[in-house]
Amino acid sequence: MVDAEGLHTHSAVCDAASAALTAAQAPTATGAVHQATTAAVTRGNALVQTAAATLAGRATSTGDKLRAAAGNYTTTDGGSAQAISTTVQV
């Protein structure tokens, strides 16, 4: 079942995931900068940070869309309830 509360709950999960991804920092590579392994680790860390930033952005976007959907759901549900109550007289 879909409802506004569930959409808001899931958007909060997306916000938490985005915050965790944004806060995560790759450790600094240790070793001499001229060593191939140090350069490889540094490059790998940069790639991971880029991927984390992309995922954080997607999580934020999904959370925003879920909040908007919750608002639309609430508006539509309220409008439908109003229409039913004025149409059906018991």
Secondary structure, 3 states (H helix, E strand, C coil): CCCHHHHHHHHHHHHHHHHHHHHCCCCCCCCCCCCHHHHHHHHHHHHHHHHHHHHHHHHHHHHHHHHHHHHHHHHHHHHHHHHHHHHCCC
